[in-house]
Amino acid sequence: MGQVIAVVSGKGGTGKTSFTALVGSALAEMGHRTLCLDCDVGLRNLDLALGMSDSALMDFTDIILSRATLEQAAVRHPRCDRLYLLTAPVGLHEDIRTSEMKGLLDEVRSRFDYCLIDSGAGLGDAFRLATCAADRAVVDPREIQRRMATIHIDVDPAEIGKNMRVDVPIVGDVKQVLAALAEKVQPVECRDWVERVLRYKREFVPRGQDREDTVEPRSFIRALSAMMEEDAILTADPGQGQIWAAINFTQKEGRFLTSGGLGTMGYALPAALGAKLAKPRRQVLAVCGDGAFQMSLCELATVAASHAPLKVVVFDNRRLGMVREYQNSRYARRHIGTHMDGNPDFVALCQAYGIPAALAKNNREAERLAKEMLQSPRPYVLVCRVDPETPSV
């Protein structure tokens, strides 16, 4: 019989979904038949974390209400044969009882080695259903922490151990401390892991082909990646741009810098500026969405004043694209607060700062201007007009 593990927390934003996706993927890679069950009713974004956006047509209530079988509702991951997703409904049916959820989980135990349940935030109905028949629950990071040692580095001693137990407290400047620690770290053999990641990237069939009427960002990122230097540094804002870059940019000897799931819009431009000032000989490029770019474009004044020749690509689809995708898939295309028809003329705005800029309306123009941008000794902003309907994956 398999094990059912509920991943729960008293509030949102603590990493439940990421934990479920990552641990579930790891168990599947180890050879275990694993089901990731999304119990976060309403939000239900486990499919995005697994790279399976809009793959699931049925949810766990369809099984409970006898509209589908477990085999029909659970969707196999496209690149990991032993990993499956069973998603949550948009709203919880009032007839769903814990006894019926227990029956479903008993069937899951008989067919899977592991089931990880991504519970909704708080202690409501989703929490009740997720935990009613779980064998164990991961409630708090401190539960995981008991199995590992934690090193906390902070320049302020008052911050040490404030939120989590610390095994090795170190007060000091993080740059100096990490440099000292790096001298003591022994190399680890990770060739198999690297080869597995590269195999995934080779087997993944990227979508998106060059277009004449707009810039196809996924195709353009692949072309841009081929133009860039071996040790180039790429920074990416949260949202669609981050996903386009993460999937389609080929990192060589350089770095890919992003704030990950923290959602810090406006990160890419100042991060690129910092990277360029720290590594002036390296090629540095920021990938921004039009929404995120406007949250930190005042840093263009710093770019101009410092004469830092960093490069910026702005994908202008006049939308908050990632949020809009959620609204498409979860809320029947009811769009609220995601249209950005008041966008400025980004080219004129950059030129007002004395920074060269250009607009690309299709992939052919984008690639030609990208070559010009990368060869320029000055900072440069390339604005790419993108179809609002272009998906993240």
Order of alpha helices (4+ residues) and beta strands (2+ residues): beta-alpha-beta-alpha-alpha-alpha-beta-beta-alpha-beta-alpha-beta-alpha-beta-beta-alpha-alpha-alpha-beta-alpha-beta-alpha-beta-alpha-alpha-beta-alpha-alpha-beta-alpha-beta
